[in-house]
Structures are given as structure tokens and as C-alpha cells.
Amino acid sequence: MALQAAGRATEDAAPLAMGGDPLDELATRLQRACLAAGSTVALAESCTGGLIAAALTDIAGSSGYFVGGVVSYSNESKRDLLGVDPAVLEAHGAVSAQVARAMAMGARERFGATLAASVTGIAGPDGGTAAKPVGLTYIGVADARGVDVRRIVWPGDRAANRRDSVVAALQMLLDRVETDDPTPILATAGRSAGRATGPQPE
């Protein structure tokens, strides 16, 4: 039995794992793109609680590009671990484009990664307001060109909102790795879904 178990472990250590799960497929594509480009990835997660890191490390060989991540659930951890300015947290709140931007930049700087993704949001079922409803999520991706922050309001329950945020973050990372356009991307704070177009108060 011991020999059989060892053999199975060897089979599981294939360079890439393929499956029908969209998270596995996106993580596999991201891994291939990063390894081909020589890029590394870091993460700063709040409402997803490490789910993005789990999706990346579910794929064998992820150590070739994924350098690490921070689950910064509290304001204090965002400040202490990622360098988010307390004044930004006070002015805009933890769930804001400004904080998502600072989280992504902080993760990239602290891990020395080529690019980094951040997620902050209100997964539900509680915590929403008229101004910031349940499902509101900001996802940021930072690289040498700048920071792209997007605002999304997910319509599902807590589990669905968190999973959808993971999918969106993986897709944004993949898009960034595969984009050859050297044009700088401005760090912005938009109010509508999609890429923000200009700095606005939150």
C-alpha cells in the first residue's frame, strides 16, 4: 500500500493539472503565460480570504511563478502588512478603489513580484449599505505600467460572490500578462462596473 501511495503522489506531481473547473483552467493558463514571460505574481486578498492563492497553488508547478500572498482582512493588516495609508482607509473605507489600488501596489513591492492582484469587497450576507451594497468588490492588478482597478457588484450569495471574485482576479492577471501594450495604465477609482476611467471620491 505504501508503494501504491507513493506512485500516486508522483503522478499528481505533473507540471500542469487540467480539469473542467474554470478556476483550474484559468490558473493553468495564467501559470503557462507567467512561466513563458518570466513573470511572477503576488496577491493581497481581503474578502476572498486566500481563495485566489489556493486556486493558483492547486496547480502543480505554481512555485515557478507564484511568490506569495497576504490575507489582509482587517484594516490593521492592510496598513501593517501592505502599507495602505491609514488616511486612505479613513477617507474611503476598506472597500474602495483607492484601497484596492494600495493593496495591489503594496503586495507587488513587498514580494518583489512582476505583478500583483488585490481584492477587497463585501461578500455578504451582511455588511452592505445603500452606498456600498452586498456584492460590491474592487479588484486591482499592478505591474510596472501602473494599476488597473475595476468595480464589480456581484449578485450572488457569499460563496458565489467570493468565487466570482477569484475568477475575475485570475482573468485580470491573465489579461495583464498577455497584454504587450506598454502604455501605462493609470491607477483609478471608478464607480461603475468595468475599468475605471478617472479618479473619483469613494
C-alpha positions in Angstrom: 0.0 0.0 0.0 2.9 2.4 0.8 4.3 1.9 -2.7 1.0 2.5 -4.3 0.5 5.7 -2.4 4.0 6.9 -3.4 3.3 6.1 -7.0 0.0 8.1 -6.9 1.8 11.1 -5.4 4.3 11.0 -8.3 1.5 11.0 -10.8 -0.1 14.0 -9.1 3.2 16.0 -9.4 2.7 16.6 -13.2 3.8 20.0 -14.4 0.3 21.2 -15.0 -3.1 20.0 -13.9 -6.0 20.1 -16.2 -9.7 19.8 -15.3 -13.2 21.0 -16.0 -13.2 23.6 -13.2 -13.0 27.1 -14.6 -10.6 28.1 -11.7 -8.2 25.3 -12.6 -8.4 26.2 -16.3 -7.7 29.9 -15.6 -5.0 29.2 -13.1 -3.3 26.8 -15.6 -3.5 29.4 -18.4 -2.0 32.0 -16.0 0.8 29.7 -15.0 1.7 28.9 -18.6 1.6 32.6 -19.5 3.7 33.7 -16.5 6.3 30.9 -17.0 6.6 31.8 -20.6 7.0 35.5 -19.9 9.2 35.0 -16.8 6.7 36.9 -14.7 6.0 36.4 -11.0 2.7 37.0 -9.1 1.9 38.2 -5.6 -1.6 38.6 -4.0 -3.3 40.8 -1.5 -6.7 39.3 -0.5 -9.4 40.5 1.8 -12.9 39.2 1.1 -11.6 36.2 -0.8 -9.6 35.0 2.3 -6.9 33.2 0.4 -9.0 31.6 -2.3 -7.0 33.1 -5.1 -3.8 31.7 -3.6 -5.5 28.4 -3.2 -6.6 28.4 -6.9 -3.0 29.1 -8.0 -1.4 26.5 -5.8 -3.9 23.8 -6.7 -1.9 23.7 -10.0 1.3 21.7 -9.7 4.3 23.8 -10.7 2.9 27.1 -9.4 6.0 27.7 -7.3 7.7 28.6 -10.6 5.9 32.0 -10.7 3.7 32.5 -7.5 5.8 34.1 -4.8 3.2 34.6 -2.1 0.3 36.5 -0.8 -1.3 38.3 2.2 -4.8 37.8 3.6 -5.3 41.3 4.9 -8.8 41.0 6.4 -8.6 43.9 8.9 -7.7 47.5 8.3 -4.7 47.0 10.6 -3.3 44.2 8.5 -3.8 46.3 5.3 -1.8 49.0 7.0 0.9 46.9 8.6 1.4 44.2 6.0 0.7 46.1 2.8 1.5 49.7 3.7 -2.0 51.0 3.0 -2.1 54.6 4.2 -4.5 54.9 7.3 -5.7 58.2 5.8 -6.9 56.4 2.7 -8.7 53.8 4.8 -10.3 56.5 6.8 -11.3 58.6 3.8 -12.6 55.9 1.5 -13.2 52.8 3.6 -11.6 49.3 3.2 -14.0 48.5 0.3 -12.9 51.1 -2.2 -10.9 51.5 -5.4 -8.3 53.5 -3.6 -7.6 50.7 -1.1 -7.6 48.1 -3.8 -5.0 50.1 -5.6 -2.8 50.5 -2.5 -3.2 46.8 -1.7 -2.0 45.7 -5.1 0.9 48.1 -5.1 1.9 47.0 -1.6 1.9 43.3 -2.4 3.9 43.9 -5.6 6.5 45.9 -3.7 6.8 43.7 -0.7 7.1 40.4 -2.6 9.2 41.9 -5.4 6.8 40.4 -7.9 6.3 41.4 -11.6 2.6 41.9 -11.0 0.1 41.6 -8.1 -3.6 41.3 -7.7 -5.8 42.6 -4.8 -9.4 42.0 -3.9 -11.5 43.9 -1.3 -15.3 43.7 -1.1 -18.5 42.9 0.8 -19.2 39.3 0.2 -22.3 39.2 2.3 -24.8 38.3 3.5 -24.4 41.3 5.9 -22.4 44.5 5.8 -23.9 46.2 2.8 -25.3 49.8 2.7 -27.1 51.8 0.1 -23.8 53.3 -1.0 -21.9 50.0 -0.8 -24.2 47.1 -1.3 -23.5 43.4 -0.7 -21.5 42.1 -3.6 -19.6 45.3 -4.2 -16.0 44.3 -5.0 -12.9 46.1 -6.2 -10.2 44.1 -7.9 -6.8 45.6 -8.7 -3.8 44.4 -10.7 -0.5 46.2 -10.5 2.6 45.9 -12.6 5.4 48.2 -13.8 3.0 50.1 -16.0 0.6 51.0 -13.2 -2.5 49.8 -11.5 -5.8 48.7 -13.1 -8.8 48.8 -10.6 -12.2 47.5 -11.5 -15.5 47.8 -9.7 -18.0 45.0 -9.8 -21.2 44.3 -7.9 -21.9 40.5 -7.7 -25.5 39.4 -7.4 -24.9 36.0 -5.7 -24.7 34.8 -2.1 -21.5 34.9 -0.1 -19.9 31.8 -1.6 -20.8 32.8 -5.2 -19.5 36.3 -4.7 -16.2 35.1 -3.4 -15.8 32.6 -6.2 -16.7 35.1 -8.8 -14.1 37.5 -7.4 -11.5 34.8 -7.7 -12.4 34.1 -11.3 -12.3 37.9 -12.1 -8.9 38.3 -10.4 -7.4 35.4 -12.3 -8.8 36.7 -15.6 -7.4 40.2 -14.9 -4.0 38.8 -14.1 -4.0 36.7 -17.3 -5.1 39.7 -19.4 -2.3 41.7 -17.9 0.4 39.1 -18.6 -0.8 38.6 -22.1 -1.0 42.3 -23.0 2.1 43.5 -24.8 0.9 47.2 -24.9 3.5 49.2 -22.9 1.1 52.1 -22.4 0.9 53.0 -18.7 -2.3 52.1 -17.0 -3.5 54.8 -14.6 -4.4 53.9 -11.1 -8.1 55.0 -10.9 -11.2 54.8 -8.8 -14.3 54.2 -10.8 -17.9 53.9 -9.7 -19.3 51.7 -12.5 -18.5 48.2 -13.4 -15.6 47.6 -15.7 -12.3 49.5 -15.8 -12.3 52.8 -14.0 -11.6 55.9 -16.2 -10.7 58.6 -13.7 -10.0 59.3 -10.1 -13.2 60.0 -8.1 -14.0 60.2 -4.4 -15.5 57.0 -3.0 
